Amino acid sequence: MATCRCGSTFSDKRAKLGYHTCLKCGAEEAEFNRIEKSKQIAIPYNKGPYMLITSRKELTSLGRK
């Protein structure tokens, strides 16, 4: 059995898939990532779709003509 960072154990099958956390910690991490990514959404140009802004270059060029 593999050990999570919180000290609980989880299935070896889950560890073989590449996960390093138990289901509870994994859900908390996923929720944190969802909230952080929701802060990185912007409309890069007029009448454009919402996009995930991932680089500083994209951030500095928002809204310019």
Stockholm file with secondary structure:
# STOCKHOLM 1.0

chainA/1-65         MATCRCGSTFSDKRAKLGYHTCLKCGAEEAEFNRIEKSKQIAIPYNKGPYMLITSRKELTSLGRK
#=GR chainA/1-65 SS CEECTTSCEECHHHHHTTCCSCHHHHHHHHHHHHHHHHTTEECCSTTCCCEECCSHHHHHTTTCC
#=GC SS_cons        CEECTTSCEECHHHHHTTCCSCHHHHHHHHHHHHHHHHTTEECCSTTCCCEECCSHHHHHTTTCC
//
